[in-house]
Amino acid sequence: MAWWNPLAQIRDALTGQRVRENDLRRLVSNLPYEGLGKKKQPNRHFPGNSIKTTKYTLLFFIPLNLFEQFHRLANIYFVGLAILNFVPVVNAFEPEVALIPICVILSLTALKDAWEDFRRYQSDKKLNNMPCFIYSRKDKQFVERRWKDARVGDFVKALCNEIVPADLLLLHTSDRNGMCHIETSNLDGETNLKERKVVPGLCVTEPDFEPESFNSVVVCEKPNSNLNYFKCYVEKPNEEKVGAGIGSLLLRGCTVRNTDHAVGFVVYAGHETKSMLNNNGTRYKRSKLERKLNVDVIFCVILLLAMCLVGALGHFFWRQALPGVPPYLVPNSNGQVDSPSLSSFYMFFSMIILLQVLIPISLYVSIELVKIGQIFFITQDIDLYDEETDSRIQCKALNITEDLGQIEYIFSDKTGTLTENKMVFRRCSIMGTEYPHKENAIRLAVIDEPESEEEVIYTQQPQSPQHGWSLDAEASSPEGTHRHHGSRQKNKFAGNAQSNVAFSSPLETEVIPDRKLLGQVSVAESTISSSSQKMDPYLDFFLALAICNTVVVSMATARRQRTHKYPSSFQSTNPLDNFSNLLTKASSLRKVFAPKRDRSFSDASFKEDDRFNPFPKVDDSGVFSSRGQTVESNGRNYEAESPDEAALVYAAKAYGFILLSRTPDSVTVRLPSGQVLVFEVLDTLTFDSNRKRMSVLVRHPITKECVLYTKGADYSIMELLGAPYAEHLSGNQKTVVADTQYHLDCYAKEGLRTLCFTKKVVSAQDYNVWSVSRQSAMAAIDGREQLIMDTAVQLETNLSLLGATGIEDRLQEGVPDTILALREAGIKVWVLTGDKLETAVNIGYACRLLEDEDLVINMSCKNKLVCTSILDSTLEEVRRYGNDPRNVDTTPDISLVIDGHTLAMLLSKDLHGRFVDLAKRCRSVLCCRVTPLQKSGMVKLIREKLKVMTLAVGDGANDVNMIQAADIGIGISGQEGMQAVMASDFAISRFKHLKKLLLVHGHWCYTRLANMIIYFFFKNLANVNLLFWYQFFCGFTATAMLDYWLLIFFNLFFTSAPPIMFGIMDRDVSAEVLLGVPELYRTGQGAGEYRFCTFWISMLDAFYQSLVCFFIPYLVYKDLDVDVFTFGMPLNAVSLITILLHLSIEIKSWTVVHWIIMLGSVAVSFILTLLYTSCITCNSYWTLQKQLADPIFYLICIITTVVALLPRYTFHVMRNSIAPSPIVQARHLDRLDASTKEVWIKEWRGYRGAGAVKRSKLSDPPSPNNPRTPTSPDNLENEITLTSFKI
Amino acid sequence: MVKEENELVNRPDNTAFTQQRLPAWQPMLSAGIIIPGFVLIGLAFIGIGVALLITSRSIQVLELDYTGEDQDSPCFRCSDPAVRNCTCTLQFSNDRLIEGPVFFYYGLSNYFQNYRRYGVSRDDGQLYGDLSYFKEPYDQCEPYRFGGGNNQPIVPCGSIANSMFNDTFRLFQNINGQRREVPLDGKGIAWWTDYNIKFRNPTVTPLRDAFNGTVKPPFWPRPAYELDTSDPANNGFINQDFLVWMRTAALPDFRKLYRRITEGDYANGLPAGNYSLDISYNYPVMSFSGRKRVVFSNVSWMGGKNEFLGIAYLVIGTLCIVMSVVMLIVYAKFKFPEEE
């Protein structure tokens, strides 16, 4: 620009601000303006695509970082003290020396921040310079540029397997149908392909897209972080509006798959893209221990002020008592002596400076270091590593590790958390007839057997090194067999590991067709071919199975390469990652010396490819041949967003109804006869949680009828049933519905997930009318979701029932064991699920949430009045039951089963008090049909009312609320994407990991940190008190008998490493014993080990020890010719030795690291002190050397240490001998050798388990609901039997 | 095989360290180990205690207060601050021989050399003989930094130097009415490092030239270069009385070494008999109700006489034995959970 006008600039900036804040943005192509100056660019107000996630700039790093750091109160306190030091009248230390600690701490933190910021800068730079293709008018083609060059309004071309640089509105793809597949694993971890479709009717110049011809205006909403919604329409020059949604948006960060290239219009760039808006930093939670700690820090402040007050008053009285002006009293610079009151006023502040260490500032830094170390060990735990997904535990919240050891309530989701969320088709019911698929069930059972014949077959397969699981060879080699082989191996492995647990057989997607049903289908098939106009319910059922879904068919040739880590800010900006990476690198060097990996690990290598291919293929013929030879003929692969859908498609496939391909406009299905039908898809009414169903509207290729296939939860379907199915079956309709409902109930009792399938033929004019309203709903920009849902509801009426399916969702391995262990650990486990009551109860029994001898109370009522009375009477009952003296030792555990509707009433204001009262008396609670909001409401209610530590674990988007509401949120990275993981504090891959995470790591982290903090308080007080006692002998003049430097070194170098090491590495009880005896977890619950009294006991001990450490040397040196610093040296040494030996009493297990650090600390302190006292300018010159040559020094050290530690030592001994705590008993157990220990634990568990069974059953109390009739415990481990269950 | 390794990139290392399975020693504090331990400690302590007590008992101490507070005290006259250049003579007798070498201390009570601002009121630069500090003394020396009529720098500056103890003593043995002077050795009473390293005179001869343009501390009767004119190795900053004084005492009741009696007939100690001590009483102590004393003592390997340490060892040793007995009873009564 030739001219430059500040006013115009300001105006422009204001316009820009307005444009950015506008709810709707109008974007036009940049191409007509190419080459013009910045002022002329239409989209100049929107940010470019370069990103900057760094917090600081080089120039302003120091001020900004300091500003950031002074947000911490502790730092301000520290600086305040340093400033106080510079006030001449109060300075106790040399002011420059007093600056050292604060400088060390500030610069350490700044260094850490700078390092993190530099990493961010590097990753930004790398990202900004990634290549991409942007259309240039000058060159008339897409030219290679950098990511940062893309601007809103540009046209960007993304090639296959490339990462999308910005949020693009899809305009053109290489695909004929305008489809583009993307993988969003970088964004949300979901690895299945998602379809994106070009905005229809925009590019007229097929097949090549001419960006220059694009002259429409894109109107889109303000940027937001929702990855699943996007509202936009395109205004053509002729004012026609075309709506577009998330289905046409390529998000920054996702990868283009299966498509040669895709061209899009940049709508959001840089920081406005959805992925960047989602990229929040780590969360900050304050742990319970830390909250308690802060209270104790306040006590320390009070103590400090009290001590300073004593000092000031002491000084006043000392001065008062002086008869004259002694020669040692130093006048001020005027030659005047300050009055006693003024002098003692100054002395108060001098005392604060002298005794400042009492406020453990370094404690905060130490705690942070300890937590980093603890997290390092948690993430390094191989037991929390899942080989299948190659993922270890992720710790997103850095400062709540110790809360893991204090959990009292766990709220768990069911699907995907307790269960695999890998669905297996088990049963179906068609037109009221049940097909139990016995062969399938038997086969599934066989796989559970560890020594089955198949294993022999499979291990006989040749295994050459270049087999299919090497990814590069995959595309060309006929890998089907091998891959299958691999998954089989894995299944065997998994099956072996957990064969004794119900429901945890390995994943199996193959379905053996039921013979009877197969017969029915082939009969139907033959009748159809004779009279092709009529459709048979059996054929319709399977067509519905095959069509009514959103499964994506992908070819094996297009299989994705292993996703390379996207070098972006999606990676956590967690400082710990860097740290643990470093450590990992270091430790990988050690790998050479590590023991050879066990065999199971080499097995694991087989399954790597399985991760992209969760569903092994089924023989196309649909006939189950010997599974060893099942060969995938054309490498077809089904990828579904929900695993139920894939299971259903596989089931249809088993009966010969094979889904060949799916585009947005058509579905191709091959019938068992070999006939290939191409259905035109008129519309897809996607699933939403309000309707609880989805529908696909297709045009039948033969009959040309519009057919609506709907599937959904039974209760959402049953009320919509209208016309009976085909006329020839009309008489049966009523019984079909009743029978199907009965079957559904049976399925639910078996713990199967049920789905109903219906069909509806829509007449042509109905369709036309409906499609108009549908179109307008699609184009709407306000309230579109609601409108679209309304249109869906309009169409889904008068459905004809086809049948129902039962899908098994297997329990994850180790779930019952984990829940049992958690219960023994005193944790109350609540399961909150959206499933049906019966399904949930059965899963509850299967995973040992409910036990047979439990008293199960069912709460299910229709209105509030009933609800209130039931609640009252149950509460009364339970109270009486608990108070009955006969029941003291035999109280059965009470469990509560609540359904969602009742829960809504119970959570209301007037009832929730009583509900909580009831709930806290129950061992486990099972809630069904719960909405996400109720989940979080429940967590909040319990957390606030009972003041307990809560943990929520879930895997899906519906658990996010709950995860965020709880003290600790745990996300399971499972099949349902990563929303839960994103919101969580810890992310694990299997539910069973929770056991070790809580029982072992939780316990360790908590005891370590609690003991470390108590020790830290002790250490500081014991050290500072030495100075305090000296005040009584120096006229309260804030003299230190030690050199200032040594005082600072004491905390900074001499005694800092041992407590940190103690907090990271101490191990009171071994992992095996903690896992074997879950009761030990109870020590951390409630107040735990860090209590008010523990704090004060250790403070008193500190007082005692400091008294001993001061007065023994005092009495020795009294009246002798000892100078200040010679007197200080033994005090310092004694204090150091006592403090370290005190820690060694607390340390429970000594590893090499412990020895090195403890002895190292002593050595370092002596060497440093010796070096320091060799320095001629220091006051304490040669004092230590002189003392070391004096036998009295050693005699003092010995006796003082013994006297100081004797009480604590004796106390420990006495307690361990007379009244050993459970932890001490566990430690005794730990000292036994491995085999004895195992036998002991087994015996102990067996004894207790038997006790649980033998427990006398009391007569059922007259509760409003009948409890479940107890069955023999034998069948617990087996398949769940259909026991009578009344409500 | 290499490929397979790469496939599981996130697999944590299975080492004893990362899996927290390092071999560890887990001591249990139980009575079984403790009782013999306590007995051993107890016996050792009693042994040490007895040895200490015997040693301490063998040390002879003769302590004489000469503050002159009481009217019948020979120094009563001198205790009045108004009296200048006062001398008094203290008569005392010694029942039996104090074995040599005998150390001659002066002691002050209620004197807070550890007062914070007193303790820092010195300039180590000056005392190291660095002439640049002669012109500009360390500011902690205030108000004894500049003085005199022309506000000249004080050398040695600061409160410690200024308040230097200046009573002097001469010891005589009265043999048959004859006063026989006991030779006092003023060498080797200060720390070797102080005398040889930390304190240095400026390398200017004569010494007094180095002090040009400075004034003496206000309380001093003569400047530093005249502290001991007889011996250049004991003059100026390396005057041993000065060095002893500059090493500030840790506690308000202290004694400092004045002389050693190592020469002549008295090398083996102070024989029994009557002695008189001539004191030139200069140092006022009434302003802080302090007391002054002289101490004659011999020393052992454990330094001066100290009963406390021996008693403490004995008491703690006995306590340990008693505790082990108590624990034995506890042991018998409660048994050990280990055995269950």
HADDOCK unambig.tbl for C-alpha pairs under 7 A between the chains (distance, minus, plus):
assign (segid A and resid 322 and name CA) (segid B and resid 288 and name CA) 5.47 0.50 0.50
assign (segid A and resid 323 and name CA) (segid B and resid 287 and name CA) 5.62 0.50 0.50
assign (segid A and resid 323 and name CA) (segid B and resid 288 and name CA) 5.71 0.50 0.50
assign (segid A and resid 323 and name CA) (segid B and resid 289 and name CA) 6.88 0.50 0.50
assign (segid A and resid 324 and name CA) (segid B and resid 287 and name CA) 4.28 0.50 0.50
assign (segid A and resid 324 and name CA) (segid B and resid 288 and name CA) 5.94 0.50 0.50
assign (segid A and resid 325 and name CA) (segid B and resid 287 and name CA) 5.71 0.50 0.50
assign (segid A and resid 325 and name CA) (segid B and resid 288 and name CA) 6.93 0.50 0.50
assign (segid A and resid 326 and name CA) (segid B and resid 287 and name CA) 5.23 0.50 0.50
assign (segid A and resid 326 and name CA) (segid B and resid 288 and name CA) 5.31 0.50 0.50
assign (segid A and resid 327 and name CA) (segid B and resid 163 and name CA) 5.80 0.50 0.50
assign (segid A and resid 328 and name CA) (segid B and resid 112 and name CA) 6.54 0.50 0.50
assign (segid A and resid 328 and name CA) (segid B and resid 113 and name CA) 6.40 0.50 0.50
assign (segid A and resid 328 and name CA) (segid B and resid 118 and name CA) 6.06 0.50 0.50
assign (segid A and resid 328 and name CA) (segid B and resid 159 and name CA) 6.90 0.50 0.50
assign (segid A and resid 328 and name CA) (segid B and resid 163 and name CA) 6.79 0.50 0.50
assign (segid A and resid 329 and name CA) (segid B and resid 118 and name CA) 6.79 0.50 0.50
assign (segid A and resid 330 and name CA) (segid B and resid 117 and name CA) 6.46 0.50 0.50
assign (segid A and resid 330 and name CA) (segid B and resid 118 and name CA) 5.96 0.50 0.50
assign (segid A and resid 330 and name CA) (segid B and resid 159 and name CA) 6.60 0.50 0.50
assign (segid A and resid 331 and name CA) (segid B and resid 143 and name CA) 6.57 0.50 0.50
assign (segid A and resid 332 and name CA) (segid B and resid 143 and name CA) 6.19 0.50 0.50
assign (segid A and resid 333 and name CA) (segid B and resid 142 and name CA) 5.51 0.50 0.50
assign (segid A and resid 333 and name CA) (segid B and resid 143 and name CA) 4.60 0.50 0.50
assign (segid A and resid 334 and name CA) (segid B and resid 143 and name CA) 6.96 0.50 0.50
assign (segid A and resid 335 and name CA) (segid B and resid 143 and name CA) 6.04 0.50 0.50
assign (segid A and resid 377 and name CA) (segid B and resid 18 and name CA) 6.17 0.50 0.50
assign (segid A and resid 380 and name CA) (segid B and resid 12 and name CA) 5.13 0.50 0.50
assign (segid A and resid 380 and name CA) (segid B and resid 18 and name CA) 5.88 0.50 0.50
assign (segid A and resid 380 and name CA) (segid B and resid 19 and name CA) 6.81 0.50 0.50
assign (segid A and resid 381 and name CA) (segid B and resid 12 and name CA) 6.65 0.50 0.50
assign (segid A and resid 381 and name CA) (segid B and resid 18 and name CA) 6.95 0.50 0.50
assign (segid A and resid 381 and name CA) (segid B and resid 19 and name CA) 5.63 0.50 0.50
assign (segid A and resid 382 and name CA) (segid B and resid 12 and name CA) 5.66 0.50 0.50
assign (segid A and resid 382 and name CA) (segid B and resid 14 and name CA) 6.64 0.50 0.50
assign (segid A and resid 385 and name CA) (segid B and resid 11 and name CA) 6.68 0.50 0.50
assign (segid A and resid 390 and name CA) (segid B and resid 8 and name CA) 5.64 0.50 0.50
assign (segid A and resid 390 and name CA) (segid B and resid 10 and name CA) 5.91 0.50 0.50
assign (segid A and resid 390 and name CA) (segid B and resid 11 and name CA) 6.67 0.50 0.50
assign (segid A and resid 391 and name CA) (segid B and resid 10 and name CA) 5.95 0.50 0.50
assign (segid A and resid 392 and name CA) (segid B and resid 10 and name CA) 6.56 0.50 0.50
assign (segid A and resid 588 and name CA) (segid B and resid 13 and name CA) 6.82 0.50 0.50
assign (segid A and resid 591 and name CA) (segid B and resid 13 and name CA) 6.87 0.50 0.50
assign (segid A and resid 594 and name CA) (segid B and resid 14 and name CA) 6.84 0.50 0.50
assign (segid A and resid 594 and name CA) (segid B and resid 15 and name CA) 5.73 0.50 0.50
assign (segid A and resid 605 and name CA) (segid B and resid 4 and name CA) 5.78 0.50 0.50
assign (segid A and resid 608 and name CA) (segid B and resid 7 and name CA) 6.95 0.50 0.50
assign (segid A and resid 1033 and name CA) (segid B and resid 251 and name CA) 6.13 0.50 0.50
assign (segid A and resid 1033 and name CA) (segid B and resid 252 and name CA) 6.56 0.50 0.50
assign (segid A and resid 1034 and name CA) (segid B and resid 112 and name CA) 6.15 0.50 0.50
assign (segid A and resid 1034 and name CA) (segid B and resid 114 and name CA) 5.52 0.50 0.50
assign (segid A and resid 1034 and name CA) (segid B and resid 115 and name CA) 5.59 0.50 0.50
assign (segid A and resid 1034 and name CA) (segid B and resid 251 and name CA) 6.98 0.50 0.50
assign (segid A and resid 1034 and name CA) (segid B and resid 252 and name CA) 6.95 0.50 0.50
assign (segid A and resid 1035 and name CA) (segid B and resid 115 and name CA) 6.73 0.50 0.50
assign (segid A and resid 1037 and name CA) (segid B and resid 115 and name CA) 5.85 0.50 0.50
assign (segid A and resid 1037 and name CA) (segid B and resid 116 and name CA) 5.58 0.50 0.50
assign (segid A and resid 1038 and name CA) (segid B and resid 116 and name CA) 6.32 0.50 0.50
assign (segid A and resid 1039 and name CA) (segid B and resid 114 and name CA) 6.84 0.50 0.50
assign (segid A and resid 1039 and name CA) (segid B and resid 115 and name CA) 6.53 0.50 0.50
assign (segid A and resid 1039 and name CA) (segid B and resid 116 and name CA) 4.63 0.50 0.50
assign (segid A and resid 1115 and name CA) (segid B and resid 308 and name CA) 6.80 0.50 0.50
assign (segid A and resid 1116 and name CA) (segid B and resid 306 and name CA) 6.59 0.50 0.50
assign (segid A and resid 1116 and name CA) (segid B and resid 308 and name CA) 6.24 0.50 0.50
assign (segid A and resid 1116 and name CA) (segid B and resid 309 and name CA) 6.17 0.50 0.50
assign (segid A and resid 1119 and name CA) (segid B and resid 253 and name CA) 5.71 0.50 0.50
assign (segid A and resid 1119 and name CA) (segid B and resid 254 and name CA) 4.86 0.50 0.50
assign (segid A and resid 1119 and name CA) (segid B and resid 255 and name CA) 6.37 0.50 0.50
assign (segid A and resid 1120 and name CA) (segid B and resid 254 and name CA) 5.85 0.50 0.50
assign (segid A and resid 1120 and name CA) (segid B and resid 255 and name CA) 5.85 0.50 0.50
assign (segid A and resid 1121 and name CA) (segid B and resid 254 and name CA) 5.89 0.50 0.50
assign (segid A and resid 1121 and name CA) (segid B and resid 255 and name CA) 4.96 0.50 0.50
assign (segid A and resid 1121 and name CA) (segid B and resid 256 and name CA) 5.16 0.50 0.50
assign (segid A and resid 1122 and name CA) (segid B and resid 249 and name CA) 5.75 0.50 0.50
assign (segid A and resid 1122 and name CA) (segid B and resid 250 and name CA) 5.99 0.50 0.50
assign (segid A and resid 1123 and name CA) (segid B and resid 247 and name CA) 5.91 0.50 0.50
assign (segid A and resid 1123 and name CA) (segid B and resid 248 and name CA) 5.23 0.50 0.50
assign (segid A and resid 1123 and name CA) (segid B and resid 249 and name CA) 3.99 0.50 0.50
assign (segid A and resid 1123 and name CA) (segid B and resid 250 and name CA) 4.61 0.50 0.50
assign (segid A and resid 1124 and name CA) (segid B and resid 114 and name CA) 6.94 0.50 0.50
assign (segid A and resid 1124 and name CA) (segid B and resid 248 and name CA) 6.12 0.50 0.50
assign (segid A and resid 1124 and name CA) (segid B and resid 249 and name CA) 5.41 0.50 0.50
assign (segid A and resid 1124 and name CA) (segid B and resid 250 and name CA) 3.76 0.50 0.50
assign (segid A and resid 1127 and name CA) (segid B and resid 250 and name CA) 6.25 0.50 0.50
assign (segid A and resid 1148 and name CA) (segid B and resid 26 and name CA) 5.86 0.50 0.50
assign (segid A and resid 1148 and name CA) (segid B and resid 27 and name CA) 6.93 0.50 0.50
assign (segid A and resid 1149 and name CA) (segid B and resid 24 and name CA) 5.49 0.50 0.50
assign (segid A and resid 1149 and name CA) (segid B and resid 25 and name CA) 5.39 0.50 0.50
assign (segid A and resid 1149 and name CA) (segid B and resid 26 and name CA) 4.37 0.50 0.50
assign (segid A and resid 1149 and name CA) (segid B and resid 27 and name CA) 7.00 0.50 0.50
assign (segid A and resid 1150 and name CA) (segid B and resid 24 and name CA) 4.90 0.50 0.50
assign (segid A and resid 1150 and name CA) (segid B and resid 25 and name CA) 4.82 0.50 0.50
assign (segid A and resid 1150 and name CA) (segid B and resid 26 and name CA) 6.21 0.50 0.50
assign (segid A and resid 1151 and name CA) (segid B and resid 22 and name CA) 6.22 0.50 0.50
assign (segid A and resid 1151 and name CA) (segid B and resid 23 and name CA) 6.03 0.50 0.50
assign (segid A and resid 1151 and name CA) (segid B and resid 24 and name CA) 4.41 0.50 0.50
assign (segid A and resid 1151 and name CA) (segid B and resid 25 and name CA) 6.49 0.50 0.50
assign (segid A and resid 1176 and name CA) (segid B and resid 198 and name CA) 6.32 0.50 0.50
assign (segid A and resid 1191 and name CA) (segid B and resid 302 and name CA) 6.61 0.50 0.50
assign (segid A and resid 1192 and name CA) (segid B and resid 302 and name CA) 5.92 0.50 0.50
assign (segid A and resid 1199 and name CA) (segid B and resid 313 and name CA) 6.90 0.50 0.50
assign (segid A and resid 1212 and name CA) (segid B and resid 29 and name CA) 6.61 0.50 0.50
assign (segid A and resid 1213 and name CA) (segid B and resid 29 and name CA) 5.03 0.50 0.50
assign (segid A and resid 1213 and name CA) (segid B and resid 30 and name CA) 5.07 0.50 0.50
assign (segid A and resid 1213 and name CA) (segid B and resid 31 and name CA) 6.09 0.50 0.50
assign (segid A and resid 1216 and name CA) (segid B and resid 29 and name CA) 6.78 0.50 0.50
assign (segid A and resid 1216 and name CA) (segid B and resid 30 and name CA) 6.12 0.50 0.50
assign (segid A and resid 1217 and name CA) (segid B and resid 30 and name CA) 5.83 0.50 0.50
assign (segid A and resid 1217 and name CA) (segid B and resid 31 and name CA) 6.55 0.50 0.50
assign (segid A and resid 1217 and name CA) (segid B and resid 336 and name CA) 6.03 0.50 0.50
assign (segid A and resid 1217 and name CA) (segid B and resid 337 and name CA) 6.85 0.50 0.50
assign (segid A and resid 1218 and name CA) (segid B and resid 334 and name CA) 6.26 0.50 0.50
assign (segid A and resid 1228 and name CA) (segid B and resid 338 and name CA) 6.46 0.50 0.50
